[in-house]
Amino acid sequence: MTFLQGLEANNNREWFTGHKDDYLAVQSRFNSFVERLIPAIAAFDDTVEGLSAKDCTYRIYRDTRFSSDKSPYKLHIGAFICPGGKKSGFAGYYFQVGPHDDGYTAGNMLAAGHYCLDAAALRVLREDIAGGGTEFSDIVDKAKGFSLEEENKLKRVPNGFPKDCACAEYLKYRSYCLDCFPGKDYMLQRDLLSALVSSFESTHPFVAYINRAIAYSRNPD
């Protein structure tokens, strides 16, 4: 967090180059933690067994090509642990460390699910939700401390889906992602690993539900 606070105040290549050794030490510490977190999550979700930190972590360099913000570096460090690794397209478990208590760009955050499903998977997921009675809402309720991301939520139930089913409100979502902003104290606690495992385990039914839809959309036979 100290490094990221410094980066936030000096988000430029000159400062970063002068503190490259500090960044490499931060990166090494974070990756070592992720190497411990992966098997801990695999204890309740065996679909992530065998992953490495490299499969789950991201570069700190921002892609500024299509952004009005030309700051060269991200203000957080994160990892996404999901079947097949971060590029697989499956839902999973994400956590990031930042200099702020909350916020997507610089906050401390936990998340579970999938932020941007393709059209085929999204349709299968909505069909499952519509036909499942209260199953999906029950699963969301089990994720203690998390709430569904509301960004880009539709105002109406999409065409072709029942507007009066038990979970009609959940059909309006386009991002099926649970998030939680636990603050700095959460990330600084002595036994962070156990806390993360407990938090993510409560989201496992949600992640599994989404991944079932993704897998079916790729191989409906």
N, C-alpha and C positions, 0 to 999 in steps of 0.2 A: 504493500500500500504506500509506503514511503517513496519508493521509486516512481509509482504511478502518479503520486501527488506532484513530484518534481517534473514529470513528463507533462502533466496537465498545464503547469505554469510555463513550460518551455517546450512546446510541441514543435520542434524544428530539428533539422538534421544536424546542425552544429552541436546542440546540447546532447542529442542522442549519441552522436559519435564520441563525444567526450565522456559519456557514461555507458559506453558499450559493455564494459566489463561488469558493471552493476546489473545491466539488463541480462547478460548471460547467466549471472548468478541467480537472478530472479527466475529466469526461464528454467534453469536446472532444478531449482527447488520446487517449482510448480509441477514440472514433468515427473519428478520423483513422487510427488503426492498423487498425481493421476495414476501412476503405475500401481500404487497401493489401493486407490479407489476402484479401479476396474475389477479386480477379483472380488472386492467386497460387494459390489453391485451384482456380479455374476453369481454370488451365493444365493440371490433370490431371482435373478433373471439370467439364465444360462445362455441366452442368445448373444451376450456380449463377451463370452469367454474367449480368451486368446488374443484380445486386442492389446495394442501397445499405446503408450502416450502419443507417439507419432501419428497413430490412426485417429486420434481424438482431439488434438490441439491445433491451434491456428497461429498463423504469422501475425506479428504485431503491426505490420505495415498495412496501411489502408489503401484500398483501390479508390483513387480520387478522380478517375477519368470522367465519371458521370455525376459528380457531386460538386455543389457550390462550395462546400467546405474542403479546402485543400490541405488541411492538417495532415501531415504524413503518417502519424502513428495513432493507433487505437489507444484509448484510455482505460482499457481493461485487458485482463488475460483470462481466457476461458477454455473449456473443454466440453465436447459433446460426445457422450458415450452411447453408442447405438450399434445394433447388429451390422457388421460389415464395415464399421467406421464412418466417419463424418460425411463422406461423399456417397454413401450407399443409398440415400433417399429414404431410409427407414426412420421411424420415431425413436427417441431415446431420452437421455438424461443430460442436462446441461448445467454447468455452474461456472460463474465468473467472479473474479475478484476485481474491485475497482476502488478508487479513492473516495467515492461517495457512498452514502447509505443505500440509495436506490437510484433507479434510472437505467435505461438500456445501454447507454453509451459509456457510462463511467460508474455505475452502481454495482453493489454486491447483489448477485441474483442467482436464483435457482429456477430451472424450468424443466418441463417434461412434456413430450409430445412431438409435434411437427409443426413448423411455422408456415410452410408453403407446400401443401400437397398438390400433386398434379391432378388434372381434371378427372381422370379415370379413378384414382384412389379416393378422391373427394366424393365422387358419386357413390361408390361402394360404401364408404363410411356413412354417408347420410342415409343410404338405404338400410344399413344395419341399425342406425339410431332410430329411424322411423318405425322399423318393425320390431324393435326390442322393448317396447313398453317403457318402463322406468329404469331399465338396466343401465343406460348411459348416465343418467342423472345420479344413480346410486354410486357408480364408479367415480364420478367427479367429486361427490361428497366425501369419498374415502380419502381423498388427497388433502390431508390436513395442512392448513396454512397456505394452500395454493388457490388460485382463482384463474378462470379461463381468460386468456388475452382477448380484449374486446376490439382491437384494431381491425378495421376493414369489415366489421360485422355488417351483414345485410339488414335492411330495414324490414324486409318481408321474407317469408318462407319461400325458397326458390321454387320455380315452376316444376311441376311433376311430383311434388311431395305434399303429403297431407298437412293441412294447416291446423288440424284439430287433434293431432296425435299427442300422446303424453309428453313427448320431448320435442315438440315443434320449435320451441325457442332455440334449442341446440342445433337445429338445421340451418340457422341463419349464419353460423360462424363460417369463416373461410380459413382461419388459423386455429387449428385444434391443438393449442399449446397452453399448458398450465404454467403460471409463473408465480414467483414468490420473491419478495425483497426483504431478506432477514436482517440487513444492516451489518455494520462493521463488527459489532460485538459477537455476532454469530460466527463470522469468519475467523475471529481472533480467539475463539474458545480453545481450551487445551485439547479437547478430544473432538476436533472438527470432523475427522473421518467417521466416527460413530454417528454424529449428528446428521451428516449428509446421507449416510446409509439409511438411517431411520426416516428422514424426510423423503428420499427417493423411493424407498420401499412402499410408502403409502400411495405413490403414483404408478406403481408397476401395473395394476389392472388397467389403468388408462392407456399407458404406453402399449401394452399387449393388445388391447382392443383396436387401437389405430394400426398397429403393425399387421394384425390379421387382415384388415381391409386392404392395406398396401400390398401384402403378399397375394391376396386373391385377385386384385386388379392386374397384377403382372402375370398371373397364371390361373385364369378362371376355370381351367379344366382340372 
